């Protein structure tokens, strides 16, 4: 069988401090047949020089040169729009990948494609939560954050963002399902997941951490210890929580989700299922 084309989409912005470790982890992958496409979003810290050095030394690293997209979400979606491949993986500039991430993602993807040929598929993994020096904080991002993807498998149920972009692999059918948003959306990974589910696609979890998710204080999103999310925490951060819910519902609604009452109903249903099975 002809070897598939795999595109790793690496969006960068002032990432020179950790970028070398990330790219080195990509070059150590046990399945090495991929191309890394890098688009920088206007760095001023030496990131571009580092990227150019890697691109000169490695033919499977290519720099995409076009205008700044002014944010990680728009940057990732712009690369997804421009690059043609059979499979796509999003990549953040400050993480480190397990050496088997590409191989295991591709194996899971092919298993899903055999079940439902032609269907849009996303596979995603768990993550190790680590500090700025890669020292462990938690062995499971999903459990650390209190996330339960097993209850979020359909478009109606997907009221909690549950797929982390740097863990995703999507096939070409999934890429085709990702609509260009009419207005800016919160995050590329959430939007891509909702687009795929809204078209009846499949989102499958590989319940294994394959990314070292570095927490350094300036993460775009970051990890949150569910044990610290008390009533007091919720009251203190009420405005932020409401804004996040509004952004999430707005993405769902743009894809035809339905009323806010439906959103609230399914969110309460999800929380009940989580509490019931603790």
N, C-alpha and C positions, 0 to 999 in steps of 0.2 A: 504494500500500500504506500502511496506517495506520502512523504513526510509533510505534515501540515505546517503552515506558516503561523508563527506565534509572535505577537507584538506585545512587548512590555512598554507601557506608556508611563514615562517618568516625568512628572511635572516638578520643576524646581523653582525656588525663590529664596535667595540668601541662605543656601544650605551647605556652604562649604565646610562647616565644622564636622558634619556627619556624612557627607555625600560619598566620600571615598570608601568608608566602611560598607555603605549600602551597595555601591557598584561592585565592590570586591565580592560581596555575598552573591550577587547575580552571576558573576563570572565563575563562581564555584558550584553552580547548579549541576546536579547529577544528570539532568536532561538539558544539554547545552544548545539545543537547536531553536534559537529564538533571536529576534532583533530587539535591541533596546532603543526606543525613540525618545529623545529628550527635547522638551521645550522649556526654556527658561522664561520666567515672567518678569524680567527686569531686575535681576540681581545686581547688587553693588558691592559684594563682599568677596569676590574671587571665584564664585561658583562657575561662571562661564569659562574661565581659564582652566579650571579643573576638568570640566566636561570636554573641552577641546583636546586636552591632553589624553584623556581616555579614548576619545573618538579616533585620534590619530594612531593609537596603539592597538585598537580592537575593531575589526571590520564589522562586527555585529552591533556596534554602537553608532547611532546616527543622530545628528543634531538637526532639529527642525527649526528653520529660521523664518519667523513671521512675527507680526506685531504682538505686543504684550496683551494679555487677556484680562489683567487686573483682578486676579483671584484664582484660587486653586480650582474651584468648581468649573468656571469657564475655561480654564486652561486644560483640564482633563477632557472636557467635552469637545474642545476644539481639536485635540489630538485624535480622539475617537472618530471625529468627522473626517479627518484628513488621511488617516492611515488605513490601508487595505490589508486584511489578514484573515485567517481562518479563526483565530482565537486571540483574545485580548486580555491583558492583565494590567490593572492600575498599580502604580508604584509611587510611594512617598519617599522624599529624599533623606529622611532621618531615621528610617527603620533598618533592620537587618533581616534577611530572609534565611530560613532554614534551607539547607542544600537540596532537599527533596521537594520543595514547594511546587516548582513547575511540573515535575514528574507526577506527583500525586494528584495535582489539580487536573492535569491532562487525562490521567487514568479515570478519575471520577467523571470528568466531562464526557469521555467516550462511552462510559457505562450508561449515562443518562441519555445520550444521543441514540444509543442502540435501542433503548426502551421506546423512545418517541422520536423517530427520525423527522428532521425538519423543524422541530420545535425550538423556540428560544430557550436557552439554558444558561443559568448562572450557577457556578459552584463557588463556595466560599469556605473559609477555614476559621478556626479559633486563633487566638494570638497569645503569646507570652506578654505580660505587662512587665516592663523593665525600667530602671531609672536611666539617667543620662549616660551612665557608664556601663550599661547593659547588665547591671545587677538585678536579680529577680525581685519583683514586687508581688506578682501573682502568676500562677501557671495557666490560668484560664481567664481571658478577658471577658468571655461571656458570663461566667459565674461571678467574677469580680463586679461586673456591671449589673448582674441580676437579669440578664437577657435570656429568653427562651424561644429560639427560632422555631422549635417544633410546634408552637401555637400560632405561627405567623406565616403559614404556607400558601395562603390565597390572597388575592387582591383585597377582598373584604376584610380579612383578618389583619392585614399588614399596617396596623395603626401605630406601631413602634418601629423606628429605624433600627434594623437588626443586622445589616450587612456592612462590614467595614471595607472600604474601597481597596485598601492595600492587600486584602485577602482574596479578592475576586478574580475569577476567570469567566469570561463570557464568550459564547460562540458567535459566529457571524450573524445568525438569525436573531440573537439577542441584541447585537449592535444595530441591526436594522429596526428593531422594535423601539430603540431609544429615540424618541421624538426630540427635535430641537425645541427647547422650551420657548414659549411666547414671551416670557419675561424671566428675569433671573430667578434661579431656584436655590434652595439652601445648600445642598451638597450633591455632587455628581453621583456618588454611590447610591444614595437614597433615591434619586431621580431615576437612575438606570434600573434599580430593582423594581420600583413601582411601574415603570414602563413595561418591563418584561411580564410582571404579574398581571397587569391590566390587559395584556394580550394573550393570557392563558399559558404563559411560559412557566418553566420550572426553576425553582431556586433550591439548591441542595447544599446542606452543610456537611463538610468534612470535619467531624468532631475531633480535631487534632490541632494543636497550636503549631503554625508553620511560619509565623512572623514574630520577630522580637520588636514589640511596639514600644518605642522609646518615649518616656515621659520626661520632658526637659523644661517645662514651664511655659513654653511658647507654642505648644501644639495647637493646630487649627481646631481640633475637636478634643481628643484626649480621653483617658479612662477615668471612671468615677467609681469609688468603692460603695457598693449598694448598702453596706452596713452603716454608712454615715448619712444616708438619705432619710433622716428622721422627719417628724412633723415640723420641728423647728427649722430644719434645713429647707423644707419645702416653703414654709412661710417666708423665710429670709430671701429665698430666690424665686418667689412667686411670679414676679414680672418676667423673669427669664424663662421660667417654665411655660408660662402662657404664650410668650413669643415663639418658643420652640414648637409648641402644639399648633399654633397658627401657621407657622411655616410648613410644618408637616402636612396638616390638613389641606393647605393651599396646593401642594404638589399633588395630593390624591385627587382633589376636586378638579384640577386642570386635566386629569386623565379620566374624568367621568365618574368619580367615586360615589357621589350622592350627597345627602344632607349632613350637616354637622351633628345632628341627632344620631345618625347612623354611626358616625365616627366615634361619638361618646359611648354609644351602646357596645360597640366592638372593643373599645378600650377597656371598659368595665368588665367585659367578658374575659378579656385577656388577663386582667389583674386577678379576677376570681379563679381562673384556672391555675395561675401561678401560686396563689395562696393555698389552694386546695391540694396541690401536689408538692408542697414544701416538705 
